Amino acid sequence: MTELPIFRGTGKPGFSSAVLDVSAHVIARKLPREVDVRFADEGCIVRTAEGAVRAKPGDAILTGTSGEHWRVSRSHFAEKYTPVAPTIEGTAGRYRAKPYQVLALRMDQHFRVILSDGASELTGRAGDWLVDYGDGSFGIVSPLVFGNTYEIVS
């Protein structure tokens, strides 16, 4: 059995050489799409299409336009999303993604991502995008969701 490539989030600022050093990576920008957001009152598990992710109290749990769910740590949420009126910042409601840049790599085989909490693990398939958010975290984004939420800028 072939071992799947593993990418590990570090939680440290900056893009990972695991993506940056691969010539096939692209620079993409998050599109200003609106999403529904709630904040975890207590620790919980967020079930994503790619695996179970642990959320801490205060972490944002987002629901995208295709019904997909993901977690954004409280420490990074304000950098990436802004409230849509009448939502008040830090409360549940509608938020709009800010147009931040990421590095992305379309994967040609199945792969794994260990999140920076060291406990949450995601599994990607061939064709999925490995997204490096530049803050020490990785995500896995399906081709359909990637096409709806990012634009490739180079």
N, C-alpha and C positions, 0 to 999 in steps of 0.2 A: 504494500500500500504506500502510495506517495504521500509524503508530508506536505501539508498545505503551507504556503507562505504565510508568515505571521507579521503583522505590523502592530507596534506597541505605542500607545499614547504616553507621553512623558509628563504632560501638564506644564511644561516649560515653554515660554514664548519662542516663536520662530518656526519656520517650516522644517520638516524632517528631511534629512538627506536621503531617506528611503524613497521619497517621491521626487524631491528636487533634482537628484542625480540621475533620474531616468529621463532620457531624451524625449520619450513619448508623452511626458506630462503636459498638461495645458494649464493656462491661467484662466480662471472663470470668475464671474461676478454673480453674487446672489441677486436675484431679481426682487423688486419691492412687492412681493406677494403678501397678502394678509393671511393670518393663521389664527386659530383659536388657541388660547393659552390659559392654563390653570397652574397654580403653584402648589407643590406638595406640602401638605400640612405635617406629614411625618414621612419617615423612610418608606419607600415602596418600590415595587418592580414595575417598570414600563415595558410592556410587550411590544416589540417592534417586529417588522417582517424579517429582520436579520438576527434577532435574538433578544434575550432579556437584559435590560439595563437597570442598574440600581440608581434610584433617585434619593437624594438627601432632602430633609425638610428645607423648603425654600426654593428648591430647583424648579425650573419651568418644565411643564409637560405640554408639548405642542401637538396640535392636530392639523395636518396639512389639507390641501384642497382635494386630495385623493383619499382622504381618511387615514393616512399614515400617521403614526405617532413617533415622537422622539423626545429625548430629554436634552435640555441645555442647562448647564450648571448655573446657579445663581450668580456666581462671580463673572460669568461671560455674557449673561443674558442682555444687559443694558447696552453692551457694545454692539449687539447684533440685531436688536428689535426695538421698535418704538411704539408706544400705545396709539391706537386709533380712537379718536373721540367717539363716545363719551368715556372710554376706558381710562382710568387713572393709573399712571405708572406704578407697577408693583402689585396690581390687583388683577384678578382673572378678567378676561375679555379678549377683544381683538387687538392684535399687534401686527405691524408691518415690518418685514425684514429690511434691514439697512443694506445698501449695496456694497458689502465688503468683498474683498478678493480672497480666493482660495486657490490651492493647487489641486488638480484632479488628474487621476490616472485611470484610464479605462482598462480593466483587468481582463486578461485572456484566459484565466483559469480561476477555480475556486480559491478563496483565501480567508484568512481570519484576522480579526482586529481585537486586540486586548485594550480596553479603554484605560485611561490613566488612573482610574480607581483600583486597577489591578484585579478586579473581581468580575466585571462585566465583559462578556465576550460576544462579538458579532461574527456572523459568517456570511461572506459574499460569494456570488456565483460569477462564472465567466460572463463578461458583458457589463457587470455592475461597475460603478465608479467608486474608487477609493478617493475620498476627499480629505485633504489635509487643511485644517482650518487656520493654521498659522499660530495657534495658541497652545500647541502641544496636544491637540486632540485630533482624532480621525473619525470619519463616518463612512458608512457605506450607503450609496444612493443608487437606486435602480435606474436604468436608462430612461424610463418614462418620467419618473419624478425629476431626474436631473434635467431633462429637456424642458420641463415646465417651471423649474425654479432657478436655473442658472443660465447665463449666457457665456459662451467661450469668447474671451477677449484676445487670446494669443496662444 
